[in-house]
Amino acid sequence: MNKAFIDEMREALLSEKKRVEDELSRFAHRLKTKPGEPADFETDYPEAGSSEDDNAAEVANYSDNLSLESTLEKVLRDINVSLKRMDKGEYGVCRYCKGEISEARLRARPTSSSCVSCKKTLTQEV
């Protein structure tokens, strides 16, 4: 992996990290964590009113937001792991076979930690 490509991927990951954190902040708040620990978020409960319809809407909205929070936190975790792999000089190296992950795969999914061959084996697509 050349430095220019790694720098390009770092910028893409940092941009995506900001987008995900911004999206999370629209319906959740960041919990206090110790330095060095990954950020954790908690979905805010929406207040729409006190009628039965309002209460039903609140529950539905809260349920949707919980699911979205979980998904976005996983994306954020993968981004942070990829950034740490960059700092360690391990980015672009398959964590299973130690081979190089193709630039095409990393451009399509910058958080990939496995090559296509190993991923297919893991998901039994061989």
Secondary structure, DSSP 4 states (H G I P E B T S, - for coil): --HHHHHHHHHHHHHHHHHHHHHHHTTEEEEP--TTSPPEEEEPPP---SSHHHHHHHHHHHHHHHHHHHHHHHHHHHHHHHHHHHHHT-TTB-TTT-PBPPHHHHHH-TT--S-HHHHHHHTT--
